[in-house]
Amino acid sequence: MTKLRLGTSSYSYWHFTPEVTPLEDVFEAAAQLGLAGVEILHQQMASEENGYLQSLKRRAFQLGLDIYNFGIDQDFVWAEGEERQREIAHTLRCIDLAHEMGIPSIRINSGSFRKRGPFSELIAAGGGVEPWEGYTLDDGFNWCIDAIEQCLPHAERCGVMLLLENHWGLTTTVNGMLRIIETINSPWLRAILDMGNFYFEPDMYAAMQTIAPHVWLAHAKTYPGGGTVFTLDLDYARIFRMLLDAGFAGYVSLEMEGHEPAETAVPKSIAMLETAWQQATTPRT
């Protein structure tokens, strides 16, 4: 049976509330639960100073944890060139941070046709795909593709993979994801599948199957206590089978997005995902 490499995103323990859960606390919880590693959010870091970065790396190593991905936020869909350059500079800085912490990949976003509005507005707008007046969808894709291409040489020099997530905006649809990945066609750009983010696709499972050959990291959304944005009843075993059939061998990263406290919701989610993995990898008679 193919082994499940299950970790958790630090997001599972902090849903952008004013009081930030320290990453060190997430490491301790992950180690106690026997997880393989942790994915850390840039926004959850207490500092970008080297001493702090190395203390995180040291603590993870002591606890037997991999830090397998660095979740960053950026938006390449800006009509103003100086704004896009700001987002490119942020991404390049985060590549450096990942390199300094020994993290092999970063999560990148495409961006969306909005101006940093509330997340609720993005969802109400169908993911932020509709272009602004005077612009086209092609403009958005061209801005995004050009920005990622500017980041790739530095990513390759540092040995840090860029993983494009279906995180709304241009990647709300699988066709949007494919357009970016296939146009750029670089071995340093692959995909993250967020199991809960093909919300606006008519058939989310068909979309997942389409992107599966490009997926190097999977985000397993769970919703104990009801989701903070919406709640989906996902067939995790079916998704795992799709990924495995496509050759997936990477980490499954838990993103617990429910209202239930992480102390009980994360162990509950782990048990559910382990059961689903066993179902997906047990030969069917």
C-alpha positions in Angstrom: 0.0 0.0 0.0 1.3 3.5 -0.9 2.2 5.4 2.3 0.2 8.5 3.2 2.5 11.4 3.9 0.1 13.5 5.9 0.9 16.9 7.4 -1.0 19.9 8.4 -1.0 23.5 7.3 -0.5 25.9 10.2 -3.8 27.4 8.8 -5.6 24.5 10.6 -4.7 26.2 13.9 -5.2 29.8 12.9 -7.9 31.2 10.7 -6.6 34.8 10.5 -8.0 35.9 13.8 -6.4 38.8 15.6 -4.5 36.5 18.0 -1.9 34.6 15.9 -1.2 31.0 16.9 2.6 30.7 17.1 4.2 28.3 14.5 6.1 26.6 17.3 2.8 25.6 18.9 1.7 24.1 15.6 4.9 22.1 15.4 4.3 20.7 18.9 0.8 19.7 18.1 1.8 18.1 14.8 4.6 16.1 16.4 2.2 14.9 19.2 -0.2 13.7 16.5 2.5 11.8 14.7 2.3 13.8 11.5 5.0 13.8 8.9 5.4 17.6 8.6 3.9 21.1 8.6 3.1 23.6 5.9 3.7 27.1 7.3 1.9 30.4 6.3 4.0 33.5 5.7 1.4 35.6 7.5 1.7 33.5 10.6 5.5 34.1 11.0 6.5 36.2 13.9 9.5 37.7 12.0 11.6 37.4 8.9 14.9 37.8 10.8 17.3 35.0 10.2 17.5 33.9 13.8 13.8 33.3 13.9 13.9 31.4 10.5 16.7 29.1 11.7 14.9 28.5 15.1 11.9 27.2 13.2 14.0 24.9 11.1 15.9 23.7 14.1 12.7 23.0 16.1 11.1 21.1 13.3 14.2 19.0 12.8 14.3 18.2 16.6 10.6 17.1 16.5 11.2 14.9 13.4 9.0 17.2 11.2 9.5 18.3 7.6 8.5 21.8 6.7 7.3 20.9 3.2 5.7 24.0 1.9 5.6 27.8 2.5 2.1 29.3 1.9 2.4 32.8 0.7 -0.1 35.3 -0.7 0.3 37.5 -3.8 -1.8 38.8 -6.6 -0.5 39.2 -10.1 -3.7 40.6 -11.5 -3.0 44.3 -11.4 -3.5 46.7 -14.4 -0.7 48.9 -13.0 2.8 47.6 -13.8 4.3 49.0 -10.6 1.8 47.0 -8.5 2.7 43.8 -10.4 6.4 44.4 -9.8 5.6 44.8 -6.0 4.0 41.4 -6.0 6.9 39.9 -8.0 9.3 41.4 -5.5 7.3 39.9 -2.6 7.4 36.5 -4.3 11.1 36.6 -4.8 11.6 37.6 -1.2 9.5 34.6 -0.1 11.5 32.3 -2.4 14.6 33.5 -0.4 12.8 32.8 2.9 11.9 29.3 1.8 15.4 28.6 0.7 16.8 29.9 4.1 14.5 27.6 6.0 15.1 24.6 3.7 11.5 24.5 2.4 11.3 22.9 -1.1 8.2 24.7 -2.4 6.0 27.8 -2.0 2.3 28.2 -2.7 1.6 30.9 -5.3 -1.7 32.4 -6.4 -2.6 33.8 -9.8 -4.6 36.7 -8.5 -8.0 38.0 -9.3 -9.9 40.9 -10.8 -10.4 42.7 -7.5 -8.6 45.3 -5.4 -7.9 43.6 -2.2 -11.6 43.5 -1.2 -13.0 41.2 1.5 -12.9 37.5 0.8 -16.7 37.4 1.1 -16.9 39.8 -1.9 -14.6 37.5 -3.9 -16.9 34.5 -3.3 -20.0 36.6 -4.1 -18.3 37.6 -7.4 -17.9 33.9 -8.4 -14.2 33.8 -7.6 -13.1 37.0 -9.0 -12.9 35.9 -12.6 -14.9 38.6 -14.3 -12.6 41.3 -15.8 -12.8 44.9 -14.8 -14.4 47.3 -17.2 -12.0 48.1 -20.0 -9.9 44.9 -19.6 -10.2 41.3 -20.7 -9.6 37.9 -19.3 -6.6 37.6 -21.6 -5.1 40.7 -19.9 -5.3 39.0 -16.5 -3.6 35.8 -17.8 -0.9 37.7 -19.6 -0.1 39.7 -16.4 0.0 36.5 -14.3 2.0 34.4 -16.8 4.6 37.2 -17.2 4.9 37.7 -13.5 5.5 34.0 -12.8 8.0 33.7 -15.6 9.9 36.6 -13.9 10.0 34.6 -10.7 11.1 31.2 -12.1 14.8 31.8 -12.7 15.3 32.8 -9.0 13.2 29.8 -8.0 15.4 27.5 -10.0 18.6 29.0 -8.6 17.3 28.5 -5.1 15.8 25.0 -5.7 12.3 26.1 -4.7 9.3 24.8 -6.6 6.5 27.2 -7.4 3.2 25.5 -6.8 0.1 27.2 -8.3 -3.0 26.6 -6.2 -6.7 26.7 -7.4 -7.1 29.7 -5.1 -9.8 31.7 -6.8 -9.3 34.4 -9.4 -7.8 33.0 -12.6 -7.5 29.6 -11.0 -11.1 29.3 -10.0 -11.5 26.9 -12.9 -9.3 24.0 -13.9 -9.0 25.5 -17.4 -7.5 28.6 -15.9 -4.9 26.6 -14.0 -4.0 24.6 -17.1 -3.7 27.7 -19.2 -1.1 29.1 -16.8 0.9 25.9 -16.2 0.9 24.7 -19.8 1.7 28.1 -21.3 4.7 28.6 -19.0 5.7 24.9 -19.3 8.5 24.9 -16.7 9.7 22.0 -14.6 9.8 24.5 -11.7 6.0 25.2 -11.8 3.5 22.6 -10.7 0.1 22.6 -9.0 -1.4 22.4 -5.6 -4.9 20.9 -5.6 -7.1 22.4 -2.9 -9.9 19.9 -2.6 -12.4 22.5 -1.5 -11.7 25.3 -4.0 -13.2 24.0 -7.3 -16.5 25.3 -5.7 -17.7 27.0 -8.9 -16.9 24.2 -11.2 -20.0 22.3 -12.5 -18.2 19.0 -11.7 -15.5 19.5 -9.1 -14.4 15.9 -9.4 -13.9 16.1 -13.1 -11.9 19.3 -12.5 -9.7 17.5 -9.9 -9.1 14.6 -12.2 -8.0 17.0 -15.0 -5.4 18.8 -12.9 -4.2 15.6 -11.1 -1.2 14.9 -13.4 0.2 18.3 -12.5 -0.3 18.1 -8.7 2.7 17.9 -6.4 0.9 18.8 -3.1 -2.7 18.3 -2.1 -4.7 20.4 0.4 -7.3 18.4 2.1 -10.0 20.7 3.3 -12.1 19.6 6.3 -15.0 21.3 8.0 -15.7 20.1 11.5 -18.3 22.3 13.1 -19.2 23.8 9.8 -16.9 25.8 7.4 -15.9 29.4 8.0 -16.8 30.2 4.4 -18.8 27.2 3.1 -19.0 23.5 3.9 -18.5 20.7 1.4 -19.1 17.0 1.7 -16.0 15.7 0.0 -15.4 12.1 -1.1 -11.7 12.0 0.0 -11.2 8.4 -1.0 -12.3 9.2 -4.5 -10.0 12.2 -4.7 -7.1 10.2 -3.4 -7.7 7.5 -6.0 -7.6 10.2 -8.7 -4.4 11.6 -7.5 -2.7 8.2 -7.1 -3.8 7.0 -10.5 -2.2 10.2 -11.9 1.1 9.3 -10.2 0.9 11.6 -7.1 3.5 10.8 -4.5 3.6 14.1 -2.5 2.3 15.4 0.8 -1.4 15.6 1.8 -1.7 18.8 3.8 -4.6 19.1 6.1 -6.4 22.5 6.0 -9.0 22.3 8.8 -11.4 25.1 8.0 -14.2 24.4 10.5 -15.5 26.3 13.5 -14.7 23.4 15.9 -11.5 24.1 17.9 -8.4 22.7 16.3 -7.6 20.7 19.4 -10.4 18.3 18.6 -11.1 19.0 14.9 -7.5 18.3 13.7 -7.3 14.8 15.3 -10.8 14.0 14.0 -9.8 15.2 10.5 -6.6 13.1 10.6 -8.6 10.0 11.4 -11.0 10.7 8.6 -8.2 11.2 6.0 -6.3 8.1 7.1 -9.5 6.0 6.7 -10.1 7.5 3.2 -6.5 6.8 2.2 -6.8 3.2 3.3 -10.0 2.9 1.2 -8.3 4.5 -1.8 -5.3 2.2 -1.6 -7.1 -1.1 -0.8 -7.5 -3.2 -3.9 -11.1 -3.5 -5.0 -12.4 -7.0 -5.7 
